[in-house]
Amino acid sequence: MIIDRHSLAKELPEFKEKIHELKMNDRHFARLFDDYHNLDHEVIRIEEGVENTSDDYLESLKKQRLHLKDQLYSILKSAS
């Protein structure tokens, strides 16, 4: 099974430069970005079978990741 990584730069390529800028200059954005990255990493580990968990837990992580992505997107749109 191929695991699809959801890096923010891959998910929102049109904001690649803005993502970098905000990571360096906006602590709130940087924290959300780190949370997103860590959550994505955890989802990948579960999907790869490195960690075992319930399907419900995995789905809740994916929903959290989506919520963070929405927050980050909103900040990126406002900053552009």
Contacts in CASP RR format, 6 or more apart in sequence:
PFRMAT RR
TARGET T0000
AUTHOR 0000-0000-0000
METHOD contacts of the structure
MODEL  1
MIIDRHSLAKELPEFKEKIHELKMNDRHFARLFDDYHNLDHEVIRIEEGV
ENTSDDYLESLKKQRLHLKDQLYSILKSAS
1 47 0 8 1.000
3 44 0 8 1.000
3 47 0 8 1.000
3 48 0 8 1.000
5 40 0 8 1.000
5 44 0 8 1.000
6 40 0 8 1.000
6 43 0 8 1.000
6 65 0 8 1.000
6 69 0 8 1.000
7 37 0 8 1.000
7 40 0 8 1.000
8 15 0 8 1.000
8 19 0 8 1.000
8 33 0 8 1.000
8 36 0 8 1.000
8 37 0 8 1.000
8 69 0 8 1.000
8 72 0 8 1.000
9 16 0 8 1.000
9 19 0 8 1.000
11 69 0 8 1.000
12 19 0 8 1.000
12 72 0 8 1.000
12 73 0 8 1.000
12 76 0 8 1.000
15 73 0 8 1.000
15 76 0 8 1.000
15 80 0 8 1.000
18 76 0 8 1.000
18 79 0 8 1.000
18 80 0 8 1.000
19 33 0 8 1.000
19 76 0 8 1.000
21 79 0 8 1.000
22 29 0 8 1.000
22 30 0 8 1.000
22 33 0 8 1.000
22 75 0 8 1.000
22 76 0 8 1.000
22 79 0 8 1.000
23 29 0 8 1.000
23 30 0 8 1.000
23 33 0 8 1.000
24 30 0 8 1.000
26 75 0 8 1.000
26 79 0 8 1.000
28 75 0 8 1.000
29 72 0 8 1.000
29 75 0 8 1.000
32 68 0 8 1.000
32 71 0 8 1.000
32 72 0 8 1.000
32 75 0 8 1.000
33 72 0 8 1.000
35 68 0 8 1.000
36 65 0 8 1.000
36 68 0 8 1.000
36 69 0 8 1.000
36 72 0 8 1.000
39 61 0 8 1.000
39 64 0 8 1.000
39 65 0 8 1.000
39 68 0 8 1.000
40 65 0 8 1.000
42 51 0 8 1.000
42 61 0 8 1.000
43 58 0 8 1.000
43 61 0 8 1.000
43 62 0 8 1.000
43 65 0 8 1.000
45 51 0 8 1.000
46 52 0 8 1.000
46 53 0 8 1.000
46 57 0 8 1.000
46 58 0 8 1.000
46 61 0 8 1.000
47 58 0 8 1.000
END
